[in-house]
């Protein structure tokens, strides 16, 4: 399985590295197609946060930079789960902006755009699988639940041991007190 991952990740990342590089170098060429997504983001979301630029060209460049960086990370197998998730997040606006097949009048062009749209939806599925891939190891949530359960069992066992020991001590003390009381009774007139 490790060999498969070693080959599959660069294949999955290749489109994002290429597209991201183009978007970083020449964002102006992509702005006209991106306007159905960048305009609403620039006018409603970006003013409310300092994380996003309001300029459509800068939004395209930012999306491309994330695709390029996360694509390289995924291809190299470095932080593959967060990289795949970042690519999935950037793929949604890219797909909605560039492949709006439902708005195309020409049948042939509509078919081409629908094919690209579905290709990107398929890539999204692959990225989500890559983002969830734990390399055959249990997930962090599973390991946390299991660790908590083991810790709880250990604490419970220790508590039972302390209670048992306390019972033994109390029983010994009670026997000692009872013996002392019996001894005192013998010496009383």
C-alpha positions in Angstrom: 0.0 0.0 0.0 2.9 2.4 0.7 4.1 2.0 -2.9 0.6 2.8 -4.2 0.5 6.0 -2.1 4.0 6.9 -3.3 2.8 6.9 -6.9 -0.9 8.0 -6.5 -0.2 11.2 -4.5 2.0 12.8 -7.2 -0.5 11.8 -9.8 -3.4 13.3 -7.9 -1.3 16.5 -7.1 -0.1 17.1 -10.6 -3.1 19.0 -11.8 -3.0 21.3 -8.8 0.7 22.0 -9.1 0.3 22.9 -12.8 -2.9 24.9 -12.3 -1.7 26.6 -9.2 1.6 27.6 -10.9 -0.4 29.1 -13.8 -2.7 31.0 -11.4 0.2 32.4 -9.4 2.1 33.6 -12.5 -0.8 34.9 -14.6 -3.9 35.4 -12.4 -5.3 38.1 -14.8 -5.9 35.4 -17.4 -8.2 33.5 -15.0 -10.1 36.4 -13.5 -12.9 36.6 -16.1 -13.9 33.0 -15.6 -13.5 33.4 -11.8 -15.8 36.4 -11.4 -19.0 34.4 -10.5 -17.1 33.2 -7.4 -14.6 36.0 -6.7 -17.1 38.8 -6.9 -19.4 37.5 -4.1 -16.3 36.5 -2.0 -14.7 39.9 -2.5 -17.8 41.9 -1.7 -19.2 39.9 1.2 -16.6 37.6 2.8 -13.3 39.4 2.3 -14.4 42.7 4.0 -15.3 40.7 7.2 -11.9 39.0 7.5 -8.3 40.0 7.1 -7.4 36.6 5.7 -8.8 37.2 2.2 -8.0 39.9 -0.3 -10.9 41.8 -1.9 -9.3 42.1 -5.3 -10.4 39.2 -7.6 -6.9 38.9 -9.1 -5.4 38.5 -5.6 -8.1 35.9 -4.8 -7.2 33.9 -7.9 -3.5 34.2 -7.0 -4.1 33.1 -3.4 -6.2 30.1 -4.5 -3.4 29.2 -7.0 -0.7 29.6 -4.3 -2.6 27.2 -2.0 -3.0 24.7 -4.8 0.7 24.9 -5.7 1.9 24.6 -2.1 -0.5 21.9 -1.0 0.0 20.1 -4.3 3.8 19.9 -3.8 3.2 18.8 -0.2 0.8 16.0 -1.3 3.2 14.9 -4.1 6.1 14.7 -1.7 4.0 12.9 1.0 4.6 15.7 3.5 1.5 16.5 5.6 -0.6 14.6 3.0 -3.9 14.7 4.9 -3.9 18.5 5.5 -2.6 19.1 2.0 -5.4 17.0 0.4 -7.9 18.8 2.5 -6.6 22.2 1.4 -6.7 21.1 -2.2 -10.3 19.9 -1.7 -11.2 23.3 -0.3 -9.6 25.2 -3.2 -11.2 22.9 -5.8 -14.7 23.9 -4.9 -14.5 27.5 -5.9 -12.3 26.6 -8.9 -14.9 24.2 -10.2 -17.9 26.5 -9.6 -16.1 29.3 -11.4 -14.5 27.6 -14.3 -17.0 24.9 -15.3 -20.5 26.4 -15.1 -21.9 24.0 -17.7 -25.5 24.9 -16.7 -25.0 28.4 -18.1 -23.5 27.3 -21.5 -25.9 27.5 -24.5 -23.9 25.6 -27.1 -24.5 21.8 -26.7 -21.0 20.7 -27.5 -19.4 23.3 -25.2 -21.9 22.4 -22.5 -20.9 18.7 -22.7 -17.2 19.7 -22.5 -17.8 21.9 -19.4 -20.0 19.2 -17.8 -17.1 16.7 -18.3 -14.7 19.1 -16.7 -17.1 19.7 -13.9 -17.6 16.0 -13.2 -13.8 15.4 -13.5 -13.3 18.0 -10.7 -16.0 16.4 -8.6 -14.2 13.0 -9.1 -10.9 14.7 -8.0 -12.7 16.1 -5.0 -13.7 12.6 -4.0 -10.1 11.4 -4.4 -8.9 14.3 -2.3 -11.4 13.5 0.4 -10.2 9.9 0.5 -6.6 11.1 0.7 -7.5 13.5 3.5 -9.0 10.6 5.5 -6.2 8.1 4.7 -4.5 7.1 8.0 -1.9 4.8 6.3 -3.6 1.8 7.9 -3.1 3.2 11.4 -6.0 3.9 13.6 -7.3 7.5 13.5 -6.5 10.0 16.2 -10.1 9.9 17.4 -9.9 6.1 17.8 -6.5 6.3 19.6 -7.9 9.0 21.9 -11.0 7.0 22.8 -8.9 3.8 23.3 -6.4 5.7 25.5 -9.1 7.2 27.5 -10.8 3.9 28.0 -7.5 2.3 29.1 -6.8 5.2 31.5 -10.3 4.9 32.9 -9.8 1.1 33.4 -6.5 1.7 35.1 -7.9 4.3 37.4 -10.8 2.0 38.2 -8.5 -0.9 39.0 -6.4 1.4 41.3 -9.5 2.7 43.0 -10.6 -0.9 43.7 -7.2 -1.8 45.0 -7.2 1.2 47.3 -10.7 0.3 48.6 -9.7 -3.3 49.1 -6.5 -2.2 51.0 -8.5 0.3 53.0 -10.9 -2.5 54.0 -8.0 -4.7 55.0 -6.5 -1.9 57.1 -9.9 -1.1 58.7 -10.5 -4.8 59.4 -7.1 -5.1 61.0 -7.7 -2.0 63.0 -11.1 -3.3 64.1 -9.5 -6.6 65.1 -6.9 -4.8 67.1 -9.4 -2.6 68.8 -11.6 -5.6 69.5 -8.6 -7.5 71.0 -7.7 -4.4 73.1 -11.2 -4.1 74.3 -11.3 -7.8 75.2 -8.0 -7.4 77.0 -9.2 -4.4 79.0 -12.4 -6.3 79.9 -10.4 -9.1 81.4 -8.6 -6.7 83.7 -11.6 -4.9 84.8 -13.2 -6.0 88.0 
